[in-house]
Amino acid sequence: MQVTHSQEGNITILHLEGKFNANAVSSVKKKVNQLIAENYVLLIFDYSKVDFVDSSGLGCMLSCLNLLKSKNGNLKVAGMSVKVRSVFELIQMHKIFESFETTTDALQGY
């Protein structure tokens, strides 16, 4: 998985590309920890280029959310495909994370 980021004011958008599975967890956590160290604690995970997510990826998201909340931050999700959204909803993650159609919508949600 490729993980890049961009800034919109004090909000960071993490652009994820590929499969969000066990192989991707360490790179996502590393990037989130780096951003927190730089005091960026308002994040959006951009799922528009993610074609697969499994329990490891979802667990990583929960871990990141808990870490961000401990720093008075937050994590929102944007751009999920129908396939990814169905997995997300199947295990009730939509009750934990605010989800938006686009990153623009998520930015406005902050």
Buried (B, 14 or more C-beta within 10 A) or exposed (E): BEBEBEEBEEBBBBBBBBBBBEEBBEBBBEBBEEBBEEEBBBBBBBBBEBEBBBEBBBEBBEBBBEBBEEEEBBBBBBBBBEEBBEBBEEEEBBEBBBBBEEBEBBBEBB
